[in-house]
């Protein structure tokens, strides 16, 4: 399977071609990724789905210019990932929100202005946009609360506001809802979709949840067990905007069954 096979006719915003990555530690060598070919088009929501240890997060870090590939190449808008990171083309939503514990929600969001005013690629933040996002995610009543006073779901809402407020064209999300209970996790999925639909952002999302991948994505890239390889690519043919009722549809369950099958094949390959 080639990168062109995954991208269709439209030009790629993100292109990953023949990427491999090996880690060496204390005399032990681990091949994390092998021959990865993936493209992502502008405005697309693409999820990497696979079992723990298959290299999903490593691949996300390679795309974001945080880790160098040993083999192959990655281009972001035709250029180097590190240059794209320096130019603030990425927004990152990690698995844990990484809020400063001594700052309130308002103070943590204030970091956006403090950090963004530095560097050649800095751009002014629109306070009205930040306020609109705070209202949209239901944080208006928590601006003076500290992180320890917030549930995991509320903390992750702060993380989403930070990511979307900066207006980065590419959002990299590394299992941001994995630590949440299933009810909160479901709420956060649809909140993310609501925020994404307001923007033209391109999202690359890492998950090990089949249902989550189907609910969120335009396409799902299934990674086989270590070394991580592209086992399949599933185009999700569900109408947008998506609401919780989509989970009752036969089309939803059809995609879930197909992805479950592909994961089994990838695990046994």
DOVEXDO-470142 format. One record per residue (C-alpha): residue number from 1; x, y, z. Coordinates in steps of 0.1 Angstrom, whole numbers. Layout:
i->NUM; east->X; north->Y; up->Z
...
END
This chain:
i->1; east->0; north->0; up->0
i->2; east->15; north->34; up->-10
i->3; east->9; north->69; up->3
i->4; east->-9; north->77; up->-29
i->5; east->-33; north->49; up->-23
i->6; east->-43; north->64; up->10
i->7; east->-46; north->100; up->-1
i->8; east->-68; north->100; up->-31
i->9; east->-64; north->127; up->-57
i->10; east->-61; north->157; up->-33
i->11; east->-27; north->169; up->-23
i->12; east->-14; north->159; up->11
i->13; east->-10; north->183; up->40
i->14; east->9; north->156; up->59
i->15; east->28; north->129; up->41
i->16; east->46; north->99; up->58
i->17; east->65; north->78; up->33
i->18; east->84; north->46; up->42
i->19; east->90; north->57; up->78
i->20; east->107; north->34; up->102
i->21; east->119; north->40; up->138
i->22; east->141; north->18; up->161
i->23; east->149; north->25; up->197
i->24; east->180; north->12; up->215
i->25; east->181; north->11; up->253
i->26; east->206; north->-7; up->275
i->27; east->217; north->-30; up->248
i->28; east->181; north->-39; up->238
i->29; east->168; north->-29; up->203
i->30; east->131; north->-24; up->196
i->31; east->118; north->-18; up->162
i->32; east->88; north->5; up->168
i->33; east->77; north->14; up->132
i->34; east->84; north->-2; up->99
i->35; east->76; north->11; up->64
i->36; east->47; north->34; up->74
i->37; east->30; north->51; up->44
i->38; east->2; north->75; up->54
i->39; east->-11; north->108; up->40
i->40; east->-36; north->132; up->56
i->41; east->-55; north->159; up->36
i->42; east->-62; north->194; up->48
i->43; east->-93; north->195; up->71
i->44; east->-94; north->158; up->75
i->45; east->-98; north->139; up->108
i->46; east->-77; north->108; up->107
i->47; east->-72; north->83; up->136
i->48; east->-44; north->59; up->143
i->49; east->-60; north->28; up->158
i->50; east->-41; north->-2; up->172
i->51; east->-32; north->-22; up->203
i->52; east->-9; north->-8; up->230
i->53; east->28; north->-9; up->220
i->54; east->21; north->-8; up->182
i->55; east->38; north->26; up->178
i->56; east->8; north->49; up->175
i->57; east->22; north->76; up->198
i->58; east->57; north->72; up->183
i->59; east->43; north->79; up->149
i->60; east->24; north->109; up->162
i->61; east->56; north->123; up->177
i->62; east->75; north->117; up->144
i->63; east->48; north->137; up->125
i->64; east->50; north->165; up->151
i->65; east->88; north->168; up->148
i->66; east->94; north->157; up->183
i->67; east->112; north->124; up->173
i->68; east->132; north->119; up->141
i->69; east->125; north->89; up->119
i->70; east->154; north->65; up->112
i->71; east->141; north->57; up->77
i->72; east->118; north->73; up->52
i->73; east->106; north->109; up->54
i->74; east->78; north->130; up->68
i->75; east->67; north->163; up->52
i->76; east->43; north->189; up->66
i->77; east->29; north->212; up->40
i->78; east->58; north->201; up->19
i->79; east->84; north->210; up->45
i->80; east->102; north->195; up->75
i->81; east->82; north->187; up->107
i->82; east->107; north->205; up->129
i->83; east->103; north->236; up->109
i->84; east->65; north->232; up->111
i->85; east->67; north->229; up->149
i->86; east->89; north->260; up->152
i->87; east->63; north->279; up->131
i->88; east->36; north->268; up->155
i->89; east->17; north->248; up->128
i->90; east->9; north->221; up->155
i->91; east->-14; north->221; up->184
i->92; east->-9; north->192; up->208
i->93; east->-35; north->176; up->231
i->94; east->-17; north->150; up->252
i->95; east->-31; north->121; up->272
i->96; east->-28; north->142; up->304
i->97; east->-37; north->179; up->303
i->98; east->-4; north->191; up->319
i->99; east->-20; north->221; up->336
i->100; east->1; north->241; up->360
i->101; east->-12; north->232; up->395
i->102; east->-6; north->266; up->410
i->103; east->-26; north->284; up->383
i->104; east->-64; north->287; up->380
i->105; east->-82; north->277; up->348
i->106; east->-80; north->314; up->338
i->107; east->-43; north->315; up->346
i->108; east->-36; north->283; up->327
i->109; east->-54; north->297; up->297
i->110; east->-35; north->330; up->302
i->111; east->-4; north->310; up->293
i->112; east->-16; north->310; up->257
i->113; east->-10; north->348; up->255
i->114; east->23; north->347; up->274
i->115; east->38; north->319; up->253
i->116; east->23; north->331; up->220
i->117; east->38; north->366; up->222
i->118; east->73; north->353; up->218
i->119; east->91; north->342; up->186
i->120; east->90; north->351; up->149
i->121; east->58; north->332; up->142
i->122; east->38; north->346; up->171
i->123; east->3; north->358; up->163
i->124; east->-21; north->377; up->185
i->125; east->-48; north->357; up->203
i->126; east->-83; north->369; up->200
i->127; east->-97; north->371; up->236
i->128; east->-133; north->369; up->222
i->129; east->-124; north->335; up->206
i->130; east->-110; north->322; up->238
i->131; east->-141; north->333; up->257
i->132; east->-163; north->317; up->231
i->133; east->-144; north->284; up->234
i->134; east->-146; north->286; up->272
i->135; east->-184; north->290; up->269
i->136; east->-187; north->262; up->243
i->137; east->-169; north->236; up->265
i->138; east->-188; north->246; up->297
i->139; east->-159; north->261; up->316
i->140; east->-173; north->296; up->324
i->141; east->-181; north->287; up->360
i->142; east->-147; north->272; up->366
i->143; east->-123; north->300; up->356
i->144; east->-111; north->306; up->392
i->145; east->-107; north->269; up->401
i->146; east->-74; north->252; up->403
i->147; east->-67; north->219; up->385
i->148; east->-70; north->198; up->416
i->149; east->-105; north->211; up->420
i->150; east->-115; north->199; up->385
i->151; east->-126; north->164; up->373
i->152; east->-105; north->147; up->346
i->153; east->-131; north->157; up->321
i->154; east->-130; north->194; up->330
i->155; east->-92; north->194; up->329
i->156; east->-93; north->179; up->294
i->157; east->-117; north->206; up->284
i->158; east->-91; north->232; up->294
i->159; east->-66; north->213; up->272
i->160; east->-90; north->214; up->242
i->161; east->-95; north->252; up->246
i->162; east->-58; north->257; up->246
i->163; east->-54; north->236; up->214
i->164; east->-82; north->253; up->195
i->165; east->-76; north->288; up->207
i->166; east->-41; north->290; up->192
i->167; east->-56; north->283; up->157
i->168; east->-29; north->259; up->147
i->169; east->-39; north->242; up->114
i->170; east->-28; north->208; up->126
i->171; east->-39; north->192; up->159
i->172; east->-21; north->161; up->172
i->173; east->-41; north->143; up->198
i->174; east->-25; north->114; up->218
i->175; east->-53; north->94; up->234
i->176; east->-66; north->125; up->252
i->177; east->-97; north->107; up->266
i->178; east->-80; north->74; up->277
i->179; east->-80; north->82; up->314
i->180; east->-117; north->92; up->316
i->181; east->-147; north->71; up->325
i->182; east->-168; north->59; up->296
i->183; east->-197; north->83; up->302
i->184; east->-173; north->114; up->303
i->185; east->-153; north->100; up->274
i->186; east->-184; north->98; up->253
i->187; east->-193; north->134; up->261
i->188; east->-158; north->145; up->253
i->189; east->-159; north->128; up->218
i->190; east->-189; north->148; up->207
i->191; east->-175; north->180; up->223
i->192; east->-144; north->175; up->203
i->193; east->-164; north->171; up->171
i->194; east->-184; north->202; up->178
i->195; east->-152; north->222; up->183
i->196; east->-135; north->207; up->152
i->197; east->-165; north->215; up->130
i->198; east->-161; north->252; up->139
i->199; east->-126; north->252; up->124
i->200; east->-107; north->241; up->94
i->201; east->-82; north->222; up->115
i->202; east->-67; north->189; up->104
i->203; east->-67; north->164; up->132
i->204; east->-45; north->133; up->137
i->205; east->-58; north->113; up->166
i->206; east->-44; north->83; up->185
i->207; east->-67; north->58; up->201
i->208; east->-71; north->22; up->210
i->209; east->-109; north->24; up->210
i->210; east->-126; north->11; up->179
i->211; east->-159; north->30; up->187
i->212; east->-141; north->62; up->193
i->213; east->-122; north->60; up->160
i->214; east->-155; north->54; up->141
i->215; east->-173; north->82; up->158
i->216; east->-146; north->108; up->152
i->217; east->-129; north->100; up->120
i->218; east->-130; north->105; up->82
i->219; east->-105; north->77; up->79
i->220; east->-90; north->52; up->104
i->221; east->-55; north->39; up->99
i->222; east->-51; north->5; up->116
i->223; east->-16; north->-3; up->128
i->224; east->-5; north->-39; up->133
i->225; east->13; north->-50; up->164
i->226; east->50; north->-42; up->168
i->227; east->67; north->-33; up->147
i->228; east->40; north->-9; up->138
i->229; east->29; north->-13; up->102
i->230; east->-2; north->-1; up->83
i->231; east->-25; north->-31; up->83
i->232; east->-56; north->-14; up->68
i->233; east->-72; north->20; up->61
i->234; east->-110; north->23; up->66
i->235; east->-129; north->52; up->52
i->236; east->-158; north->60; up->76
i->237; east->-189; north->66; up->56
i->238; east->-211; north->82; up->82
i->239; east->-228; north->116; up->77
i->240; east->-216; north->147; up->95
i->241; east->-223; north->164; up->118
i->242; east->-224; north->133; up->140
i->243; east->-244; north->130; up->172
i->244; east->-247; north->102; up->198
i->245; east->-276; north->86; up->178
i->246; east->-251; north->76; up->151
i->247; east->-240; north->48; up->175
i->248; east->-274; north->31; up->170
i->249; east->-270; north->29; up->132
i->250; east->-262; north->-2; up->113
i->251; east->-235; north->17; up->94
i->252; east->-217; north->25; up->126
i->253; east->-218; north->-12; up->137
i->254; east->-206; north->-22; up->102
i->255; east->-175; north->-1; up->106
i->256; east->-169; north->-13; up->141
i->257; east->-170; north->-49; up->129
i->258; east->-147; north->-42; up->100
i->259; east->-121; north->-25; up->122
i->260; east->-123; north->-53; up->148
i->261; east->-116; north->-78; up->120
i->262; east->-87; north->-57; up->107
i->263; east->-72; north->-55; up->142
i->264; east->-74; north->-92; up->146
i->265; east->-56; north->-98; up->113
i->266; east->-30; north->-72; up->121
i->267; east->-24; north->-88; up->155
i->268; east->-18; north->-122; up->140
i->269; east->3; north->-110; up->110
END
